[in-house]
């Protein structure tokens, strides 16, 4: 009888762990470089979104805002409509019309990778009045097309040449960890001016799946304790 009970419970845990959470819940802001607009050759701040889930996420109509944290004042993420499972995508600030996107993106690639840009590197852009990352402290907030906040992080004063590393996937909190060579894939840029890991992030657990699995394990423990008494 004990054996018969054990298998259904384990099956429940497996089902909970595999339960599909909303795909967009697996999007994290994995890196931010708020110093870059005034301290790099390409002169543009940037941040990185990473999909930690197991399926692609459609980001059509998504917006970014800074510490005003408002969908209405946010600007569109452009140039990328979907983020594949496990993929990291860089979004670089440009002008509102997008006419500067190509030159800024080219400058970014040259500064970071020289002539050896990784084949899988994906770059999008954003730009517009009121959205700009301050070196003295600011925030990045991401909204879906319906205006719901997907994720956000804040940060204090930045250190020139070192991006904020949020490979841990923290959300709605202040991040302070700076990129360091060899940690979470970080490296020194081709031109030697920056340290970061644009387009690359170490795998992080899917928070929803992990929480569901823990809930299932807790259920097993509760049942086991009850049957012991």
GROMACS elastic network, one bead per residue, 0.5 to 0.9 nm:
[ bonds ]
;  ai    aj funct       b0    kb
    1     4     6  0.50366   500
    1     5     6  0.63851   500
    1     6     6  0.86950   500
    2     5     6  0.52976   500
    2     6     6  0.62511   500
    3     6     6  0.51214   500
    3     7     6  0.67143   500
    4     7     6  0.59533   500
    4     8     6  0.72730   500
    5     8     6  0.58252   500
    5     9     6  0.65712   500
    5    10     6  0.89306   500
    6     9     6  0.53186   500
    6    10     6  0.62700   500
    6    11     6  0.86251   500
    6   220     6  0.84963   500
    7    10     6  0.51004   500
    7    11     6  0.60586   500
    7    12     6  0.85802   500
    8    12     6  0.61349   500
    8    13     6  0.87311   500
    9    13     6  0.63984   500
    9    14     6  0.87119   500
    9   216     6  0.81746   500
    9   217     6  0.89451   500
    9   219     6  0.82139   500
    9   220     6  0.64293   500
   10    13     6  0.50832   500
   10    14     6  0.62955   500
   10    15     6  0.86170   500
   10   216     6  0.82747   500
   10   217     6  0.84998   500
   10   220     6  0.78392   500
   11    14     6  0.50590   500
   11    15     6  0.61293   500
   11    16     6  0.85690   500
   12    15     6  0.50100   500
   12    16     6  0.60800   500
   12    17     6  0.85174   500
   12   216     6  0.68547   500
   13    16     6  0.50612   500
   13    17     6  0.60590   500
   13    18     6  0.85219   500
   13   212     6  0.79552   500
   13   213     6  0.60020   500
   13   214     6  0.84133   500
   13   215     6  0.80052   500
   13   217     6  0.65469   500
   13   219     6  0.84886   500
   13   220     6  0.82684   500
   14    17     6  0.51145   500
   14    18     6  0.61316   500
   14    19     6  0.84858   500
   14   213     6  0.74261   500
   14   216     6  0.80964   500
   15    18     6  0.51490   500
   15    19     6  0.59234   500
   15   213     6  0.87300   500
   15   216     6  0.88880   500
   16    19     6  0.50837   500
   16    20     6  0.87172   500
   16   209     6  0.75284   500
   16   212     6  0.54480   500
   16   213     6  0.60064   500
   16   215     6  0.80941   500
   16   216     6  0.65338   500
   17    20     6  0.85304   500
   17   208     6  0.84208   500
   17   209     6  0.50525   500
   17   210     6  0.67964   500
   17   211     6  0.80420   500
   17   212     6  0.53667   500
   17   214     6  0.83834   500
   17   215     6  0.89794   500
   17   216     6  0.78113   500
   18    21     6  0.87846   500
   18   209     6  0.66540   500
   18   212     6  0.84161   500
   18   213     6  0.83971   500
   19   208     6  0.89297   500
   19   209     6  0.71432   500
   19   212     6  0.79540   500
   20    23     6  0.77446   500
   20   208     6  0.87931   500
   20   209     6  0.80399   500
   21    24     6  0.84371   500
   21    25     6  0.70252   500
   21    26     6  0.83484   500
   21   208     6  0.64975   500
   21   209     6  0.74599   500
   22    25     6  0.55001   500
   22    26     6  0.77382   500
   23    26     6  0.58621   500
   23    27     6  0.78570   500
   23    51     6  0.87873   500
   23    53     6  0.69088   500
   23    54     6  0.83879   500
   23    55     6  0.70101   500
   23    56     6  0.75220   500
   23    57     6  0.59951   500
   23    58     6  0.87420   500
   24    27     6  0.55368   500
   24    51     6  0.81528   500
   24    53     6  0.85395   500
   24    56     6  0.89110   500
   24    57     6  0.60126   500
   24    58     6  0.80258   500
   24    59     6  0.83686   500
   24   144     6  0.84660   500
   24   150     6  0.69339   500
   25    28     6  0.81210   500
   25    51     6  0.89034   500
   25    52     6  0.89853   500
   25    53     6  0.83161   500
   25   150     6  0.67236   500
   25   151     6  0.80646   500
   25   206     6  0.87829   500
   25   207     6  0.85086   500
   25   208     6  0.78581   500
   26    50     6  0.81056   500
   26    51     6  0.56496   500
   26    52     6  0.51971   500
   26    53     6  0.51577   500
   26    54     6  0.87373   500
   26    57     6  0.85980   500
   26   206     6  0.63458   500
   26   207     6  0.74926   500
   26   208     6  0.80381   500
   27    30     6  0.89020   500
   27    49     6  0.65678   500
   27    50     6  0.56367   500
   27    52     6  0.62757   500
   27    53     6  0.76152   500
   27    57     6  0.81131   500
   27    83     6  0.88074   500
   27   150     6  0.75320   500
   27   151     6  0.73544   500
   27   169     6  0.85640   500
   28    31     6  0.89811   500
   28    48     6  0.83877   500
   28    49     6  0.56353   500
   28    50     6  0.53534   500
   28    51     6  0.65707   500
   28    52     6  0.73665   500
   28   150     6  0.85501   500
   28   151     6  0.65406   500
   28   152     6  0.80941   500
   28   166     6  0.83357   500
   28   167     6  0.82937   500
   28   168     6  0.89295   500
   28   169     6  0.55232   500
   28   170     6  0.75793   500
   28   171     6  0.73241   500
   29    32     6  0.76241   500
   29    47     6  0.72329   500
   29    48     6  0.57971   500
   29    50     6  0.64221   500
   29   140     6  0.80193   500
   29   141     6  0.87208   500
   29   142     6  0.84874   500
   29   151     6  0.72550   500
   29   152     6  0.70304   500
   29   153     6  0.72965   500
   29   166     6  0.68020   500
   29   167     6  0.80743   500
   29   169     6  0.68851   500
   29   170     6  0.80831   500
   29   171     6  0.78436   500
   30    47     6  0.76821   500
   30    48     6  0.55769   500
   30    49     6  0.57180   500
   30    50     6  0.60593   500
   30    88     6  0.81308   500
   30   164     6  0.83209   500
   30   165     6  0.63550   500
   30   168     6  0.75449   500
   30   169     6  0.62814   500
   30   170     6  0.84253   500
   30   201     6  0.73240   500
   31    46     6  0.84175   500
   31    47     6  0.54691   500
   31    48     6  0.50343   500
   31    49     6  0.73943   500
   31    50     6  0.89183   500
   31    90     6  0.88069   500
   31   163     6  0.65573   500
   31   164     6  0.55075   500
   31   166     6  0.54384   500
   31   167     6  0.71236   500
   31   179     6  0.87021   500
   31   196     6  0.80724   500
   31   197     6  0.79003   500
   31   198     6  0.76152   500
   31   201     6  0.87764   500
   32    45     6  0.80405   500
   32    46     6  0.60516   500
   32    48     6  0.63931   500
   32   140     6  0.82733   500
   32   163     6  0.55496   500
   32   164     6  0.51520   500
   32   165     6  0.70629   500
   32   166     6  0.81053   500
   33    36     6  0.58952   500
   33    37     6  0.87636   500
   33    44     6  0.89459   500
   33    45     6  0.57091   500
   33    46     6  0.53513   500
   33    47     6  0.60386   500
   33    48     6  0.89319   500
   33   133     6  0.84566   500
   33   135     6  0.89382   500
   33   158     6  0.79958   500
   33   160     6  0.87172   500
   33   161     6  0.81485   500
   33   162     6  0.72295   500
   33   164     6  0.63721   500
   33   196     6  0.85967   500
   34    37     6  0.71786   500
   34    44     6  0.85039   500
   34    45     6  0.51768   500
   34    46     6  0.67099   500
   34    47     6  0.80438   500
   34   132     6  0.84289   500
   34   133     6  0.52071   500
   34   134     6  0.60933   500
   34   135     6  0.55682   500
   34   136     6  0.88734   500
   34   137     6  0.84152   500
   34   138     6  0.83304   500
   34   157     6  0.89363   500
   34   158     6  0.66848   500
   34   159     6  0.88548   500
   34   160     6  0.86277   500
   34   163     6  0.75320   500
   34   164     6  0.85231   500
   35    38     6  0.63539   500
   35    39     6  0.62736   500
   35    40     6  0.82662   500
   35    44     6  0.84166   500
   35    45     6  0.64573   500
   35    46     6  0.89329   500
   35   133     6  0.79490   500
   35   134     6  0.74514   500
   35   135     6  0.53332   500
   35   158     6  0.63178   500
   35   159     6  0.70809   500
   35   160     6  0.55732   500
   35   161     6  0.71102   500
   35   162     6  0.82571   500
   35   163     6  0.80147   500
   36    39     6  0.50932   500
   36    40     6  0.53543   500
   36    41     6  0.85705   500
   36    42     6  0.79629   500
   36    43     6  0.58931   500
   36    44     6  0.53452   500
   36    46     6  0.73062   500
   36   135     6  0.88032   500
   36   160     6  0.75741   500
   36   161     6  0.74670   500
   36   163     6  0.88835   500
   36   194     6  0.89504   500
   37    40     6  0.65271   500
   37    41     6  0.87271   500
   37    42     6  0.75189   500
   37    46     6  0.84973   500
   37    93     6  0.83968   500
   37   133     6  0.86438   500
   38    41     6  0.85954   500
   38    42     6  0.89728   500
   38    43     6  0.56172   500
   38    44     6  0.73474   500
   38    45     6  0.83619   500
   39    42     6  0.86183   500
   39    43     6  0.65993   500
   39    44     6  0.86479   500
   39   160     6  0.69801   500
   39   161     6  0.75876   500
   39   193     6  0.85224   500
   40    43     6  0.51323   500
   40    44     6  0.74830   500
   40   108     6  0.88422   500
   40   111     6  0.81347   500
   40   161     6  0.82191   500
   40   193     6  0.71755   500
   40   194     6  0.82558   500
   41    44     6  0.85941   500
   41   107     6  0.70345   500
   41   108     6  0.79262   500
   41   111     6  0.69643   500
   41   193     6  0.89392   500
   42   103     6  0.84255   500
   42   104     6  0.57995   500
   42   105     6  0.79510   500
   42   106     6  0.82829   500
   42   108     6  0.56532   500
   42   110     6  0.88114   500
   42   111     6  0.74273   500
   43   104     6  0.77625   500
   43   107     6  0.86330   500
   43   108     6  0.86705   500
   44    92     6  0.64189   500
   44    93     6  0.55101   500
   44    94     6  0.69224   500
   44   104     6  0.73172   500
   44   108     6  0.83837   500
   45    91     6  0.86707   500
   45    92     6  0.59936   500
   45    93     6  0.55567   500
   45    94     6  0.86225   500
   45   132     6  0.78967   500
   45   133     6  0.68619   500
   46    90     6  0.68697   500
   46    91     6  0.55213   500
   46    93     6  0.59493   500
   46   125     6  0.85427   500
   46   133     6  0.85825   500
   47    89     6  0.85372   500
   47    90     6  0.58640   500
   47    91     6  0.54915   500
   47    92     6  0.67023   500
   47    93     6  0.87411   500
   47   140     6  0.81996   500
   47   163     6  0.88982   500
   47   198     6  0.84559   500
   48    88     6  0.65170   500
   48    89     6  0.55146   500
   48    91     6  0.60283   500
   48    92     6  0.86778   500
   48   198     6  0.69639   500
   48   199     6  0.73872   500
   49    83     6  0.84336   500
   49    87     6  0.83254   500
   49    88     6  0.56011   500
   49    89     6  0.53508   500
   49    90     6  0.65182   500
   49    91     6  0.78256   500
   49   199     6  0.89227   500
   50    53     6  0.89900   500
   50    83     6  0.76386   500
   50    84     6  0.88388   500
   50    85     6  0.85009   500
   50    86     6  0.67842   500
   50    87     6  0.56953   500
   50    89     6  0.63618   500
   50    90     6  0.88570   500
   50   167     6  0.86843   500
   50   169     6  0.88758   500
   50   199     6  0.86406   500
   50   200     6  0.87850   500
   50   201     6  0.76213   500
   51    54     6  0.81445   500
   51    55     6  0.83411   500
   51    56     6  0.76144   500
   51    57     6  0.74379   500
   51    83     6  0.63912   500
   51    84     6  0.66912   500
   51    85     6  0.55349   500
   51    86     6  0.51895   500
   51    87     6  0.56091   500
   51    88     6  0.65496   500
   51    89     6  0.87271   500
   52    55     6  0.88209   500
   52    85     6  0.64568   500
   52    86     6  0.52742   500
   52    87     6  0.76706   500
   52    88     6  0.89143   500
   52   169     6  0.87616   500
   52   203     6  0.71119   500
   52   204     6  0.64115   500
   52   205     6  0.69617   500
   52   206     6  0.59289   500
   52   207     6  0.88986   500
   53    56     6  0.77032   500
   53    57     6  0.86603   500
   53    84     6  0.86811   500
   53    85     6  0.55439   500
   53    86     6  0.65465   500
   53   205     6  0.83390   500
   53   206     6  0.60239   500
   54    84     6  0.83391   500
   54    86     6  0.71385   500
   54   206     6  0.87587   500
   55    83     6  0.87984   500
   55    84     6  0.65130   500
   55    86     6  0.83767   500
   56    82     6  0.65580   500
   56    83     6  0.55362   500
   56    85     6  0.50137   500
   56    86     6  0.85666   500
   56    87     6  0.87937   500
   57    81     6  0.85461   500
   57    82     6  0.54647   500
   57    83     6  0.52729   500
   57    84     6  0.64375   500
   57    85     6  0.76378   500
   58    61     6  0.89580   500
   58    62     6  0.89944   500
   58    81     6  0.59458   500
   58    83     6  0.66419   500
   58    84     6  0.87465   500
   59    62     6  0.54119   500
   59    63     6  0.88437   500
   59    77     6  0.81645   500
   59    80     6  0.75902   500
   59    81     6  0.51763   500
   59    82     6  0.53525   500
   59    83     6  0.72675   500
   59   144     6  0.69518   500
   59   145     6  0.77641   500
   60    77     6  0.81072   500
   60    78     6  0.84243   500
   60    80     6  0.78913   500
   60    82     6  0.71742   500
   60   144     6  0.79891   500
   60   145     6  0.68837   500
   61    76     6  0.66563   500
   61    77     6  0.73481   500
   61    78     6  0.85626   500
   61    81     6  0.82679   500
   61   143     6  0.87577   500
   61   144     6  0.65483   500
   61   146     6  0.81702   500
   62    75     6  0.83808   500
   62    76     6  0.59828   500
   62    77     6  0.59062   500
   62    78     6  0.86036   500
   62    81     6  0.88933   500
   62   142     6  0.71729   500
   62   143     6  0.55442   500
   62   146     6  0.82535   500
   62   147     6  0.81504   500
   63    71     6  0.69015   500
   63    74     6  0.55936   500
   63    75     6  0.51541   500
   63    77     6  0.54255   500
   63    78     6  0.89061   500
   63   126     6  0.84984   500
   63   141     6  0.82914   500
   63   142     6  0.58572   500
   63   143     6  0.51667   500
   63   144     6  0.64886   500
   63   145     6  0.72617   500
   63   147     6  0.82887   500
   64    69     6  0.85874   500
   64    70     6  0.86839   500
   64    71     6  0.76173   500
   64    73     6  0.87909   500
   64    74     6  0.51546   500
   64    75     6  0.55429   500
   64    76     6  0.64590   500
   64    77     6  0.67149   500
   64   126     6  0.78186   500
   64   131     6  0.80084   500
   64   140     6  0.68169   500
   64   141     6  0.55645   500
   64   143     6  0.62801   500
   65    68     6  0.68055   500
   65    69     6  0.56893   500
   65    70     6  0.63479   500
   65    71     6  0.69513   500
   65    72     6  0.88908   500
   65    73     6  0.67546   500
   65    75     6  0.65539   500
   65   130     6  0.83637   500
   65   131     6  0.58975   500
   65   132     6  0.83256   500
   65   139     6  0.79018   500
   65   140     6  0.60253   500
   65   141     6  0.52053   500
   65   142     6  0.66510   500
   65   143     6  0.81244   500
   66    69     6  0.58347   500
   66    70     6  0.81278   500
   66    74     6  0.76903   500
   66   130     6  0.82316   500
   66   131     6  0.57901   500
   66   132     6  0.67436   500
   66   133     6  0.66882   500
   66   138     6  0.64903   500
   66   141     6  0.59339   500
   66   142     6  0.88898   500
   66   154     6  0.86705   500
   67    70     6  0.82723   500
   67   131     6  0.87793   500
   67   133     6  0.86812   500
   67   138     6  0.55352   500
   67   140     6  0.66788   500
   67   141     6  0.73812   500
   67   154     6  0.74911   500
   68    73     6  0.78110   500
   68    74     6  0.87406   500
   68   130     6  0.89206   500
   68   131     6  0.87894   500
   68   139     6  0.82933   500
   68   141     6  0.88294   500
   69    73     6  0.80287   500
   69    74     6  0.78558   500
   69   139     6  0.80613   500
   69   140     6  0.79893   500
   69   141     6  0.60418   500
   69   142     6  0.86066   500
   69   149     6  0.86908   500
   69   152     6  0.86467   500
   70    73     6  0.53931   500
   70    74     6  0.60892   500
   70   141     6  0.82290   500
   70   143     6  0.85666   500
   70   147     6  0.85532   500
   70   149     6  0.88510   500
   71    75     6  0.80957   500
   71   141     6  0.88834   500
   71   142     6  0.84312   500
   71   143     6  0.63990   500
   71   144     6  0.86970   500
   71   146     6  0.89654   500
   71   147     6  0.55629   500
   71   148     6  0.78338   500
   71   149     6  0.80480   500
   72    75     6  0.83631   500
   72   147     6  0.80880   500
   73   129     6  0.85500   500
   73   130     6  0.72823   500
   73   131     6  0.79604   500
   74   128     6  0.83644   500
   74   129     6  0.89884   500
   74   130     6  0.80657   500
   74   131     6  0.69174   500
   74   141     6  0.87025   500
   74   142     6  0.86424   500
   74   143     6  0.83098   500
   75    96     6  0.83803   500
   75   126     6  0.65000   500
   75   127     6  0.63481   500
   75   128     6  0.61880   500
   75   129     6  0.83237   500
   75   130     6  0.88636   500
   75   131     6  0.72585   500
   76   125     6  0.84642   500
   76   126     6  0.60081   500
   76   127     6  0.75891   500
   76   128     6  0.86953   500
   77    80     6  0.72782   500
   77    81     6  0.84769   500
   77    91     6  0.75235   500
   77   124     6  0.69274   500
   77   125     6  0.60065   500
   77   126     6  0.51233   500
   77   127     6  0.83175   500
   78    81     6  0.74346   500
   78    91     6  0.84259   500
   78    98     6  0.86035   500
   78   124     6  0.56889   500
   78   125     6  0.53489   500
   78   126     6  0.60672   500
   79    91     6  0.89448   500
   79   123     6  0.73715   500
   79   125     6  0.63165   500
   79   126     6  0.87295   500
   80    83     6  0.76232   500
   80    89     6  0.83578   500
   80    91     6  0.89908   500
   80   122     6  0.80391   500
   80   123     6  0.74611   500
   80   124     6  0.55191   500
   80   125     6  0.82646   500
   83    86     6  0.82483   500
   83    87     6  0.61499   500
   83    88     6  0.74387   500
   83    89     6  0.71417   500
   84    87     6  0.52195   500
   84    88     6  0.82501   500
   85    88     6  0.88926   500
   86   201     6  0.87405   500
   86   203     6  0.74844   500
   87   122     6  0.88898   500
   87   199     6  0.77815   500
   87   200     6  0.79942   500
   87   201     6  0.84665   500
   88   121     6  0.82682   500
   88   122     6  0.76559   500
   88   198     6  0.78658   500
   88   199     6  0.50383   500
   88   200     6  0.61119   500
   88   201     6  0.68868   500
   89   121     6  0.74044   500
   89   122     6  0.53076   500
   89   123     6  0.59059   500
   89   124     6  0.72086   500
   89   198     6  0.79647   500
   89   199     6  0.58262   500
   89   200     6  0.86167   500
   90   121     6  0.82443   500
   90   122     6  0.64050   500
   90   124     6  0.60347   500
   90   125     6  0.79437   500
   90   198     6  0.65940   500
   90   199     6  0.63507   500
   91   122     6  0.87525   500
   91   123     6  0.57778   500
   91   126     6  0.66912   500
   92   101     6  0.82713   500
   92   104     6  0.79322   500
   92   105     6  0.74031   500
   92   108     6  0.86338   500
   92   123     6  0.72895   500
   92   124     6  0.63721   500
   92   126     6  0.63561   500
   92   127     6  0.83986   500
   93   101     6  0.83038   500
   93   104     6  0.84730   500
   93   124     6  0.88682   500
   93   125     6  0.56871   500
   93   126     6  0.50902   500
   93   127     6  0.53767   500
   93   128     6  0.86765   500
   93   131     6  0.89419   500
   93   132     6  0.78337   500
   94    97     6  0.83680   500
   94    98     6  0.64819   500
   94    99     6  0.82225   500
   94   100     6  0.60533   500
   94   101     6  0.58357   500
   94   104     6  0.71377   500
   94   125     6  0.63264   500
   94   126     6  0.58713   500
   94   128     6  0.79024   500
   95    98     6  0.54906   500
   95    99     6  0.69455   500
   95   100     6  0.61810   500
   95   101     6  0.75202   500
   95   125     6  0.89067   500
   95   126     6  0.74090   500
   95   128     6  0.60848   500
   95   129     6  0.88239   500
   96    99     6  0.80890   500
   96   100     6  0.88984   500
   96   126     6  0.71891   500
   96   129     6  0.74703   500
   97   100     6  0.79124   500
   97   101     6  0.88653   500
   97   127     6  0.77244   500
   97   128     6  0.80568   500
   98   101     6  0.52370   500
   98   102     6  0.82494   500
   98   125     6  0.77797   500
   98   126     6  0.78243   500
   98   127     6  0.75416   500
   99   102     6  0.73290   500
   99   103     6  0.85872   500
  100   103     6  0.56747   500
  100   104     6  0.61465   500
  100   105     6  0.85211   500
  101   104     6  0.53090   500
  101   105     6  0.59444   500
  101   106     6  0.84408   500
  101   124     6  0.84456   500
  101   125     6  0.67103   500
  101   126     6  0.87422   500
  102   105     6  0.52419   500
  102   106     6  0.60821   500
  102   107     6  0.86098   500
  103   106     6  0.50873   500
  103   107     6  0.61629   500
  103   108     6  0.86207   500
  104   107     6  0.50784   500
  104   108     6  0.61733   500
  104   109     6  0.87134   500
  105   109     6  0.62470   500
  105   110     6  0.86509   500
  105   123     6  0.72500   500
  105   124     6  0.84893   500
  105   125     6  0.85013   500
  106   109     6  0.51923   500
  106   110     6  0.62468   500
  106   111     6  0.86434   500
  107   110     6  0.51369   500
  107   111     6  0.60875   500
  107   112     6  0.85879   500
  108   111     6  0.52005   500
  108   112     6  0.61512   500
  108   113     6  0.82348   500
  109   112     6  0.53375   500
  109   113     6  0.55226   500
  109   114     6  0.66109   500
  109   115     6  0.79029   500
  109   116     6  0.85831   500
  109   117     6  0.63623   500
  110   113     6  0.53810   500
  110   115     6  0.63337   500
  110   116     6  0.83904   500
  110   117     6  0.78690   500
  110   190     6  0.75604   500
  110   191     6  0.80778   500
  111   114     6  0.59905   500
  111   189     6  0.65292   500
  111   190     6  0.57923   500
  111   191     6  0.53362   500
  111   192     6  0.82711   500
  111   193     6  0.81450   500
  111   194     6  0.87942   500
  112   117     6  0.81670   500
  112   188     6  0.79581   500
  112   191     6  0.65496   500
  112   192     6  0.83095   500
  112   193     6  0.87168   500
  112   194     6  0.79100   500
  112   198     6  0.84664   500
  113   116     6  0.54478   500
  113   117     6  0.52101   500
  113   118     6  0.78546   500
  113   189     6  0.65574   500
  113   190     6  0.51427   500
  113   191     6  0.80735   500
  114   117     6  0.69066   500
  114   189     6  0.86328   500
  114   190     6  0.57024   500
  114   191     6  0.75558   500
  116   119     6  0.87049   500
  117   120     6  0.85308   500
  117   121     6  0.72225   500
  118   121     6  0.54977   500
  118   199     6  0.87375   500
  119   122     6  0.87302   500
  120   199     6  0.81248   500
  121   198     6  0.84218   500
  121   199     6  0.58084   500
  121   200     6  0.86858   500
  122   199     6  0.71038   500
  123   199     6  0.85137   500
  126   131     6  0.89147   500
  127   130     6  0.89357   500
  127   131     6  0.69269   500
  127   132     6  0.81059   500
  128   131     6  0.60944   500
  128   132     6  0.83025   500
  129   132     6  0.80602   500
  132   138     6  0.87481   500
  133   136     6  0.88062   500
  133   137     6  0.77688   500
  133   138     6  0.60044   500
  133   139     6  0.71686   500
  133   140     6  0.79111   500
  134   137     6  0.55414   500
  134   138     6  0.55928   500
  134   139     6  0.85080   500
  134   157     6  0.80278   500
  134   158     6  0.84074   500
  135   138     6  0.74918   500
  135   156     6  0.79638   500
  135   157     6  0.54610   500
  135   158     6  0.52352   500
  135   159     6  0.79769   500
  135   160     6  0.84892   500
  136   155     6  0.87002   500
  136   156     6  0.62228   500
  136   158     6  0.63994   500
  137   154     6  0.75398   500
  137   155     6  0.53975   500
  137   158     6  0.68405   500
  138   153     6  0.88151   500
  138   154     6  0.57550   500
  138   155     6  0.56782   500
  138   156     6  0.66058   500
  138   157     6  0.80587   500
  139   152     6  0.72132   500
  139   153     6  0.56506   500
  139   155     6  0.60621   500
  139   156     6  0.87284   500
  139   174     6  0.83883   500
  140   151     6  0.84895   500
  140   152     6  0.55270   500
  140   153     6  0.55879   500
  140   154     6  0.63310   500
  140   155     6  0.87505   500
  141   149     6  0.71399   500
  141   150     6  0.77635   500
  141   151     6  0.60719   500
  141   153     6  0.65810   500
  141   154     6  0.83861   500
  141   172     6  0.86228   500
  142   148     6  0.84890   500
  142   149     6  0.59273   500
  142   150     6  0.55537   500
  142   151     6  0.55044   500
  142   152     6  0.60334   500
  143   146     6  0.76748   500
  143   147     6  0.55121   500
  143   148     6  0.53261   500
  143   150     6  0.52896   500
  143   151     6  0.73853   500
  143   152     6  0.88723   500
  144   147     6  0.54271   500
  144   148     6  0.55704   500
  144   149     6  0.66448   500
  144   150     6  0.64297   500
  145   148     6  0.75240   500
  147   150     6  0.89274   500
  149   152     6  0.75883   500
  151   171     6  0.58432   500
  151   172     6  0.65431   500
  152   170     6  0.86227   500
  152   171     6  0.55467   500
  152   173     6  0.75239   500
  153   170     6  0.74619   500
  153   171     6  0.56171   500
  153   173     6  0.53314   500
  153   174     6  0.57475   500
  153   175     6  0.67021   500
  154   171     6  0.89027   500
  154   172     6  0.72747   500
  154   173     6  0.61114   500
  154   175     6  0.62467   500
  154   176     6  0.89525   500
  155   158     6  0.76304   500
  155   164     6  0.81662   500
  155   173     6  0.83327   500
  155   174     6  0.50269   500
  155   175     6  0.53516   500
  155   176     6  0.64184   500
  156   174     6  0.75407   500
  156   175     6  0.79522   500
  156   176     6  0.73320   500
  158   161     6  0.88221   500
  158   162     6  0.78175   500
  158   163     6  0.78194   500
  158   164     6  0.78247   500
  158   176     6  0.87882   500
  158   178     6  0.88092   500
  159   162     6  0.57319   500
  159   163     6  0.75641   500
  159   164     6  0.86993   500
  159   178     6  0.80596   500
  160   163     6  0.80346   500
  160   193     6  0.88324   500
  160   194     6  0.79019   500
  161   193     6  0.58986   500
  161   195     6  0.60043   500
  161   196     6  0.83793   500
  162   165     6  0.87678   500
  162   178     6  0.59871   500
  162   179     6  0.56677   500
  162   180     6  0.76946   500
  162   193     6  0.88725   500
  162   194     6  0.58030   500
  162   195     6  0.50054   500
  162   196     6  0.63517   500
  163   177     6  0.85873   500
  163   178     6  0.57741   500
  163   179     6  0.55022   500
  163   180     6  0.88819   500
  163   194     6  0.78288   500
  163   195     6  0.66211   500
  163   196     6  0.55895   500
  163   197     6  0.84410   500
  164   175     6  0.71540   500
  164   176     6  0.64894   500
  164   177     6  0.57290   500
  164   179     6  0.59289   500
  164   196     6  0.80723   500
  165   168     6  0.80838   500
  165   175     6  0.78918   500
  165   176     6  0.77657   500
  165   177     6  0.54942   500
  165   178     6  0.53409   500
  165   179     6  0.51755   500
  165   180     6  0.85654   500
  165   184     6  0.81202   500
  165   186     6  0.88056   500
  165   196     6  0.76406   500
  165   197     6  0.84093   500
  166   169     6  0.56190   500
  166   170     6  0.64821   500
  166   175     6  0.69316   500
  166   176     6  0.84626   500
  166   177     6  0.71133   500
  166   178     6  0.85654   500
  166   179     6  0.88727   500
  167   170     6  0.79337   500
  167   184     6  0.68645   500
  167   201     6  0.61617   500
  167   202     6  0.65807   500
  167   203     6  0.79178   500
  167   204     6  0.70286   500
  168   202     6  0.87407   500
  168   203     6  0.88780   500
  168   204     6  0.64237   500
  168   205     6  0.87106   500
  169   204     6  0.71499   500
  169   205     6  0.86854   500
  169   207     6  0.86936   500
  170   173     6  0.67215   500
  170   174     6  0.84631   500
  170   175     6  0.75712   500
  171   174     6  0.82468   500
  171   175     6  0.88090   500
  175   178     6  0.88253   500
  177   180     6  0.89282   500
  178   195     6  0.88541   500
  178   196     6  0.84580   500
  179   182     6  0.88287   500
  179   183     6  0.70605   500
  179   184     6  0.80663   500
  179   186     6  0.61662   500
  179   187     6  0.83802   500
  179   195     6  0.61251   500
  179   196     6  0.53057   500
  179   197     6  0.77243   500
  180   183     6  0.55766   500
  180   184     6  0.82377   500
  180   185     6  0.87521   500
  180   186     6  0.59577   500
  180   187     6  0.72996   500
  180   188     6  0.87223   500
  180   195     6  0.65901   500
  180   196     6  0.71187   500
  181   184     6  0.83568   500
  181   185     6  0.74014   500
  181   188     6  0.66393   500
  181   195     6  0.67208   500
  181   196     6  0.75201   500
  181   197     6  0.88882   500
  182   185     6  0.56468   500
  182   186     6  0.53553   500
  182   187     6  0.63587   500
  183   186     6  0.55106   500
  183   187     6  0.83078   500
  183   202     6  0.89513   500
  184   196     6  0.90000   500
  184   197     6  0.75051   500
  184   200     6  0.81709   500
  184   201     6  0.59944   500
  184   202     6  0.52845   500
  184   203     6  0.88411   500
  185   196     6  0.78608   500
  185   197     6  0.56742   500
  185   198     6  0.89982   500
  185   200     6  0.64230   500
  185   201     6  0.61845   500
  185   202     6  0.66231   500
  186   195     6  0.64205   500
  186   198     6  0.80913   500
  186   200     6  0.80926   500
  186   201     6  0.83784   500
  187   194     6  0.83103   500
  187   195     6  0.55023   500
  187   196     6  0.56695   500
  187   197     6  0.61931   500
  188   191     6  0.80989   500
  188   192     6  0.58564   500
  188   193     6  0.74402   500
  188   194     6  0.57661   500
  188   196     6  0.67561   500
  188   197     6  0.85687   500
  189   192     6  0.50635   500
  189   193     6  0.63049   500
  189   194     6  0.52942   500
  189   195     6  0.60381   500
  189   196     6  0.75083   500
  189   197     6  0.88830   500
  190   193     6  0.79040   500
  190   194     6  0.84658   500
  191   194     6  0.77563   500
  192   195     6  0.79831   500
  197   200     6  0.53748   500
  197   201     6  0.67494   500
  198   201     6  0.78758   500
  201   204     6  0.84792   500
  204   207     6  0.85865   500
  205   208     6  0.87278   500
  205   209     6  0.80013   500
  205   210     6  0.68980   500
  206   209     6  0.55261   500
  206   210     6  0.61173   500
  206   211     6  0.86544   500
  207   210     6  0.51443   500
  207   211     6  0.61022   500
  207   212     6  0.86110   500
  208   211     6  0.51595   500
  208   212     6  0.61759   500
  208   213     6  0.85985   500
  209   212     6  0.50851   500
  209   213     6  0.61172   500
  209   214     6  0.86275   500
  210   213     6  0.51258   500
  210   214     6  0.62672   500
  210   215     6  0.86556   500
  211   214     6  0.51141   500
  211   215     6  0.62042   500
  211   216     6  0.86890   500
  212   216     6  0.62529   500
  212   217     6  0.86892   500
  213   216     6  0.50586   500
  213   217     6  0.62451   500
  213   218     6  0.85595   500
  214   217     6  0.50273   500
  214   218     6  0.60699   500
  214   219     6  0.86070   500
  215   218     6  0.50028   500
  215   219     6  0.62912   500
  215   220     6  0.88237   500
  216   219     6  0.50343   500
  216   220     6  0.64257   500
  216   221     6  0.87227   500
  217   220     6  0.50962   500
  217   221     6  0.62625   500
  217   222     6  0.86696   500
  218   221     6  0.50342   500
  218   222     6  0.61769   500
  218   223     6  0.86795   500
  219   222     6  0.50714   500
  219   223     6  0.62109   500
  219   224     6  0.85228   500
  220   223     6  0.52070   500
  220   224     6  0.60674   500
  220   225     6  0.86006   500
  221   224     6  0.50759   500
  221   225     6  0.61373   500
  221   226     6  0.85675   500
  222   225     6  0.52131   500
  222   226     6  0.61745   500
  222   227     6  0.87088   500
  223   226     6  0.50783   500
  223   227     6  0.62203   500
  223   228     6  0.87004   500
  224   227     6  0.52381   500
  224   228     6  0.63513   500
  225   228     6  0.51670   500
  225   229     6  0.68308   500
  226   229     6  0.55950   500
